[in-house]
Amino acid sequence: TDKPGFMLASSECQFKAPLSFPGTIKVKSRITEIGNTSFQISHQILDNAEAVVADLKDTLVLFDFSKNTKASISNELREKLNAFR
C-alpha cells in the first residue's frame, strides 16, 4: 500500500502493584501528545478495586513504508486524534 501507517517507536510500563489471577482489569487510554510525525498514548491498568496497578506510555510514528521515512500528521488526522485526548 502507498498510504502511511503507524509504527510503534517506544513503549514504557511502570508497574505499581501486583495483579491476581484470575481477575478482572480495566484499561483506560487517551492520547496525551501529538507532534509533527508522532503521538503518545497513555494507558492506566486498574484492578477490581479501580486502583491503578500500572502506567504505560506508547509512542507511535506515522510512517511512509513506500519511502521508508516518517510522514507528517495531516490536519485531518490531527483532528481525529484530538478526539481521543
N, C-alpha and C positions, 0 to 999 in steps of 0.2 A: 504494500500500500504506500501511497505517497503522502498520506496525511501524518502529521506529527502525532506522537503518542507520549504517554507518561513513563518515566523510568524512575525507580526508587534510587535515590542518591545516598541517603543515610537513614538510619533508624536507631533510636535510643530508647532504653527502657530502664526505669528506676523502680525496683520493687520496694514496697513499703511494708507489706505484711504477707504472711503465707495464706494460701487458699487450701481448703479441704476438698477431697474427692470422696463421694460425689458432691456436687454443689452447683449452685447457680450463680452466674456472674452477669453483670450489666456492663456494657461498653458505651461510653459517651465520647463522641468525636466531634471536632469542629476545626475549621481552617483558622489558623491563628496569624499567618503571614502570607502575603502574596508579593512576590518580587517580579522582576522583568522576565525571567525564564523558569522560575521555580515557585513552589508554595509549600507551606508546612501545615501538617495536620497533627493536632494534639489529641491524645486519647487518654481517658481515665478508665481503669478497670475497677469496678466496685463489687464488693461481696454481697452476701444475702442481707446483711445489716446496712447496706448502702455506704459502707466505709471504703475509702479509696485504698486499694491494695497495690496499684501500680500506676505510674505516669509514663506515658510514651510520647515520642515525637518522631514523625516521619517527614522527610524532605523529598518531594517529588519534583523532577525536572521535566519540562516539556522538551521532547527530543525528536528531531527530524532524522529518522532512520535512513532515509534515502541519501541524505547529505552527511550523515554521521556527525551531527553537531546539535547543540542546543537550539531551541526555537523560542522566539518571543511569544509571550502570552498576549493574545489579542484583547482588545477592549471587550469584545463579545464574551470571550471565555472568562475574563476577569469579573464581569458582571455575574456570570453563572457561579463562579467560585465564591463571590461575596455573599451569595445567598446562604452559604454554609458556615458563615462566621459565627 
